[in-house]
Amino acid sequence: MAIVEMVMPKMGESIMEATILEWLKSEGDEIEQDESILEVATDKVDTEVPCSHGGVLKEILAKKGDVVPVGSAIAIIETVEDVKHPLGLDDLPDDYEQAEELGVSEVGEVLAGQRGNGINQLSKPESHRFYSPLVKSIARQENISLEELDEIVGSGKKERLTKKDILAYIAGKKSREAAKIQKVISIAERPLPPEYDEFEDANFAAGADEIIEMDRMRAMIADRMVESKRISPHVTSFVEADVTPVVMWREKVKQEYEAKYGQKLTYTPLFLEAVIQSIKDFPMINVSVDGKKIIKHNRINIGVAVALPGFNLIVPVIKNANQYSLNGLVAKTNDLVSRARNNQLKPDDLSDGTYTVTNVGSFGNVMGTPIIMQPQVAILAIGAIRKKPAVIETPTGDVIGIRHKMFLSHAYDHRVIDGALGGSFIRRVADYLEQFNIQREV
């Protein structure tokens, strides 16, 4: 028998703590390895946490509502496996090495004494319901009071209020308010006073400015962005790519592709394929920096930025992306995007990215200057595809034609990537897209 400490897992590169929503197992329950043991919430995602070892849940160290730092102890598991370092920590008291001799209850006391101050307890709730940090953040942003939250019907486990519930409530509330405003305007139609030349904008009426407190998620994003700009001297290179072959091929095969594989064929996997191949050609793009050392990664883990309701952003990662065919990239991308937008991502989906791609074109933007996700050293922004007149070279002379053009924006860390490498990489991505085989089989 062995005593194992389960810790709060890493939830992503920018997430340092999580709130425990619900324990799915009780003390004394038998659990299998990778079986879901509890639900946690961060400012970006609510998720279930799998058990790190199979065995018996002997003691729960962090209770419902606790805010637990990543890497801190949350439970004690008794397992039949032999574990070389039961807790995986170097600073345990010497008597913990004899855990089996102490007995489970005494081990729990040792852990409680060791880590009693390592968990931030939430203040006594003012409501009979528990709300995740994400729900609280949305409520603060929309000026929804606690009393109003208590009246919203929840669809989660034990009627817990989910992000989907509160967003639906907000949408309905805004529709009702808009209808009331329209009714008032129609009733109050009358000539404007002579001193007014234009209708006064209710959103910018005279008066004191509104002071809005940043919610925790926005404050954390602000800190991360400022830190990245402080760490990395950003340089951005731009290339305009003629993606007409990609557009024509996709239009030709997208219905056949969906019928054959049951997956929608979007542009993103086609762009990712070109990025992955370019990283193989220029592997020093796929690095990170640790002090004066450059860490060259032997895996290509591509982060794909996904826009969420409320204009938030999350970046799930396709691990070992270079090992996927185009069909694999399509399935993996669709799966991650779907789970991101339905708040079903797992902690492992957000970790270990080595390069990031963001699609600013989905918002109608032609280009952008993205900020690097630390500790990565580069990020690619894909602009909107637009039809443009262009000079086309032919054997009989130049002609003017309509082509599908797209800007690529490549931001990179000038500490380790100079213009020659950064510019050559983005040019290579464009080359792969422009040379796309329009006769490619599905």
Secondary structure, 3 states (H helix, E strand, C coil): CEEEEEECCCCCCCCCEEEEEEECCCCCCEECCCCEEEEEECCCCEEEEECCCCEEEEEECCCCCCEEECCCEEEEEEECCCCCCCCCCCCCCHHHHHHHHHCHHHHHHHHHHHHCCCCECCCCCCCCCCCCHHHHHHHHHCCCCHHHHHCCCCCCHHHCCCHHHHHHHHHHHHHHHHHHHHHHHHHCCCCCCCCCCCCCCHHHCCCCCCCCCCCHHHHHHHHHHHHHHHHCCEEEEEEEEECHHHHHHHHHHHHHHHHHHCCCCCHHHHHHHHHHHHHHHCHHHCEEEECCEEEECCCCCEEECEECCCCCEECCEECCHHHCCHHHHHHHHHHHHHHHHCCCCCHHHHCCCCEEEEEHHHHCCCCCCCCCCCCECEEEEECCCEEEEEEEEECCEEEEEEEEEEEEEEEEECCCCCHHHHHHHHHHHHHHHHCCCCCCCC
